[in-house]
Amino acid sequence: MAKEFDAIIVGTGIIGCAVGLELAKKGYKTLNVDKLPAAGYGSTSNTCAIVRLHYSTPQGVAMARESYYYWLDWPKYVGAVDEKGMALYQNTGCLVTKNEKNHYLKNVMASLDELQVAYEELGPKEIREFLPFVDTKKYGPPVVAGDPRFGQPTGGSIDGAIYIPESGLVNDPQLACHNQQRGCEAHGGEFLFNAEVVEILKKDGRAAGIKVADGAEILAPIVVNVSGPHSFKINRMAGVEDGMKIKTRALKQEVCHVPAPKEVNYNMQGTIISDGDIGCYSRPEVGNHILIGSEDPACDVLEWVDPDDYDQDFSYQWKTQVMREAQRIPELPIPEQHKGLVDLYDVTDDWLPIYDRSDLPGFYMAVGTSGNQFKTAPVAGKLMVELIEKVEAGHDHDNDPVQFYMKYVRRDCNIGFFSRLREINPDSSFSVIG
Ligand SMILES: Cc1cc2nc3c(=O)[nH]c(=O)nc-3n(C[C@H](O)[C@H](O)[C@H](O)COP(=O)(O)OP(=O)(O)OC[C@H]3O[C@@H](n4cnc5c(N)ncnc54)[C@H](O)[C@@H]3O)c2cc1C
């Protein structure tokens, strides 16, 4: 006999677990299923877990701001005891440099203003006073490492920055997923690991469950695709990809793990830095280290890949990123040994996520998180449940988008903003910044 649930969630990353937790809280009999051996072992395991509030649209800031409060009060959100302990939000602040590409942060500051998020504008001199290890020369726009202009200042100082004190990181993203799992289980939710979904079952014109690799069928009238970089594969299994205007693809990313300059206590003095002038973002890491990721500047070739068949080694990109960061932090050591990680983003055409229903009744998706939705997972979970409940009750979300009330920022979120049927959003940064 096939097992039956009210809802099956494909994926146990930070967003898959959030959806499971919220559905279980509402009384749904849920099953989170993952082909990996434990929660948070997919792309969530390698996230930089930065919780920052700056986005290019008010909707982006609102979701990040709302989620921020859940991270601040994580045990209350999880609502259960985890024998492994609880993930912890650590405040570091975040400096964002102004440049031509980000329109000198005009949209970002307007969006922060709209949500009443505090920030301070700093000129080059004030940046150097605040972060004495930083060089404020302008190097952008970024070029590839072989270019004769690489590492050469382009004249004058950067055009200032903003500093947002309320920003930070989550110390253990995998543990955060385990916490959500325990929260979900406390409401009767179940988890199945080492089980690869190979088919989305259909009956009477709607989703009816899943088939896993060993041939077992598990039935549920609701199936939610939260499979991260594999999202397009699961959408294809369900036969819903052709009906989407905005699609998803997997993008290779490399994050460098390097020691901070010896004379700097980076865990005490450092901050998150989002720096389009050099094409990198960075954050303090335990043990006086720095994590450096790419902001994917226009000069770099993006490596779109098959998530089941790609080169998981570092490439020339690793050294490029460290050398770019060394333009801003001149004393940064550039180690010979490459340390860090290689993983994938699940990217949409406009780098904004898709939180939506699909053309197949009963089949939903929380996908295309574009390298920037770890922080928003708690709200994404709540938003998806609101959407599922309304659509299952007959609401025509495609023509009359469901609104979701965000209790902390006291503002409605129009879930239609994240529609699979939207036109490409021109206000996006078209990068990991969202
Ligand atoms: C290098 C890197 C750095 C990042 N940094 C940040 C950051 O600083 N801040 C931020 O907010 N966001 C960041 N992100 C983005 C963030 O981590 C993701 O948006 C988020 O973790 C996605 O969670 P998820 O639950 O949607 O997907 P995932 O964590 O990828 O989970 C999907 C799960 O689905 C499972 N799955 C896939 N296919 C199948 C199948 N057929 N059957 C069964 N299971 C399947 C996978 O095994 C996986 O466990 C970063 C991402 C990366 C890769």
The ligand as an SDF file (V2000), in Angstrom:
LIG
                    3D

 53 58  0  0  0  0  0  0  0  0999 V2000
   27.9050   29.3070   -2.4090 C   0  0  0  0  0  0  0  0  0  0  0  0
   26.5930   29.8670   -1.9690 C   0  0  0  0  0  0  0  0  0  0  0  0
   26.5480   30.9760   -1.1390 C   0  0  0  0  0  0  0  0  0  0  0  0
   25.3200   31.5120   -0.7420 C   0  0  0  0  0  0  0  0  0  0  0  0
   25.3050   32.5600    0.1200 N   0  0  0  0  0  0  0  0  0  0  0  0
   24.1180   33.0540    0.5550 C   0  0  0  0  0  0  0  0  0  0  0  0
   24.0860   34.0660    1.5340 C   0  0  0  0  0  0  0  0  0  0  0  0
   25.1280   34.4940    2.0270 O   0  0  0  0  0  0  0  0  0  0  0  0
   22.8760   34.5400    1.9530 N   0  0  0  0  0  0  0  0  0  0  0  0
   21.6950   34.0680    1.4250 C   0  0  0  0  0  0  0  0  0  0  0  0
   20.6280   34.5610    1.8300 O   0  0  0  0  0  0  0  0  0  0  0  0
   21.6970   33.0850    0.4990 N   0  0  0  0  0  0  0  0  0  0  0  0
   22.8680   32.5540    0.0710 C   0  0  0  0  0  0  0  0  0  0  0  0
   22.8880   31.5160   -0.8210 N   0  0  0  0  0  0  0  0  0  0  0  0
   21.6220   31.0150   -1.3350 C   0  0  0  0  0  0  0  0  0  0  0  0
   20.9590   30.0580   -0.3500 C   0  0  0  0  0  0  0  0  0  0  0  0
   21.9170   29.2380    0.2430 O   0  0  0  0  0  0  0  0  0  0  0  0
   19.9090   29.2430   -1.0830 C   0  0  0  0  0  0  0  0  0  0  0  0
   18.9730   30.1390   -1.6690 O   0  0  0  0  0  0  0  0  0  0  0  0
   19.1760   28.2980   -0.1440 C   0  0  0  0  0  0  0  0  0  0  0  0
   20.0770   27.5730    0.6540 O   0  0  0  0  0  0  0  0  0  0  0  0
   18.3250   27.3560   -0.9570 C   0  0  0  0  0  0  0  0  0  0  0  0
   17.6760   26.4580   -0.0900 O   0  0  0  0  0  0  0  0  0  0  0  0
   16.6980   25.3850   -0.6860 P   0  0  0  0  0  0  0  0  0  0  0  0
   16.0510   24.6900    0.4460 O   0  0  0  0  0  0  0  0  0  0  0  0
   15.8010   26.0240   -1.6850 O   0  0  0  0  0  0  0  0  0  0  0  0
   17.6320   24.4190   -1.5720 O   0  0  0  0  0  0  0  0  0  0  0  0
   18.7800   23.3620   -1.2060 P   0  0  0  0  0  0  0  0  0  0  0  0
   19.4450   23.6310    0.0630 O   0  0  0  0  0  0  0  0  0  0  0  0
   19.6220   23.2350   -2.4300 O   0  0  0  0  0  0  0  0  0  0  0  0
   17.9470   22.0230   -1.0190 O   0  0  0  0  0  0  0  0  0  0  0  0
   17.3810   21.3210   -2.0990 C   0  0  0  0  0  0  0  0  0  0  0  0
   17.3570   19.8640   -1.7320 C   0  0  0  0  0  0  0  0  0  0  0  0
   16.6170   19.1740   -2.7340 O   0  0  0  0  0  0  0  0  0  0  0  0
   17.1950   17.8950   -2.8600 C   0  0  0  0  0  0  0  0  0  0  0  0
   16.8350   17.3050   -4.1470 N   0  0  0  0  0  0  0  0  0  0  0  0
   17.1260   17.7640   -5.3880 C   0  0  0  0  0  0  0  0  0  0  0  0
   16.6340   16.9360   -6.3200 N   0  0  0  0  0  0  0  0  0  0  0  0
   16.0340   15.9310   -5.6580 C   0  0  0  0  0  0  0  0  0  0  0  0
   15.3490   14.7520   -6.0830 C   0  0  0  0  0  0  0  0  0  0  0  0
   15.1740   14.4320   -7.3600 N   0  0  0  0  0  0  0  0  0  0  0  0
   14.8500   13.9360   -5.1180 N   0  0  0  0  0  0  0  0  0  0  0  0
   15.0160   14.2100   -3.8010 C   0  0  0  0  0  0  0  0  0  0  0  0
   15.6540   15.3090   -3.3570 N   0  0  0  0  0  0  0  0  0  0  0  0
   16.1490   16.1470   -4.2810 C   0  0  0  0  0  0  0  0  0  0  0  0
   18.6900   18.1580   -2.7370 C   0  0  0  0  0  0  0  0  0  0  0  0
   19.3780   16.9840   -2.3630 O   0  0  0  0  0  0  0  0  0  0  0  0
   18.7520   19.2390   -1.6850 C   0  0  0  0  0  0  0  0  0  0  0  0
   19.0180   18.7530   -0.4050 O   0  0  0  0  0  0  0  0  0  0  0  0
   24.1090   30.9530   -1.2230 C   0  0  0  0  0  0  0  0  0  0  0  0
   24.1380   29.8180   -2.0510 C   0  0  0  0  0  0  0  0  0  0  0  0
   25.3660   29.2660   -2.4020 C   0  0  0  0  0  0  0  0  0  0  0  0
   25.3930   28.0440   -3.2790 C   0  0  0  0  0  0  0  0  0  0  0  0
  1  2  1  0
  2  3  1  0
  2 52  2  0
  3  4  2  0
  4  5  1  0
  4 50  1  0
  5  6  2  0
  6  7  1  0
  6 13  1  0
  7  8  2  0
  7  9  1  0
  9 10  1  0
 10 11  2  0
 10 12  1  0
 12 13  2  0
 13 14  1  0
 14 15  1  0
 14 50  1  0
 15 16  1  0
 16 17  1  0
 16 18  1  0
 18 19  1  0
 18 20  1  0
 20 21  1  0
 20 22  1  0
 22 23  1  0
 23 24  1  0
 24 25  2  0
 24 26  1  0
 24 27  1  0
 27 28  1  0
 28 29  2  0
 28 30  1  0
 28 31  1  0
 31 32  1  0
 32 33  1  0
 33 34  1  0
 33 48  1  0
 34 35  1  0
 35 36  1  0
 35 46  1  0
 36 37  1  0
 36 45  1  0
 37 38  2  0
 38 39  1  0
 39 40  1  0
 39 45  2  0
 40 41  1  0
 40 42  2  0
 42 43  1  0
 43 44  2  0
 44 45  1  0
 46 47  1  0
 46 48  1  0
 48 49  1  0
 50 51  2  0
 51 52  1  0
 52 53  1  0
M  END
$$$$
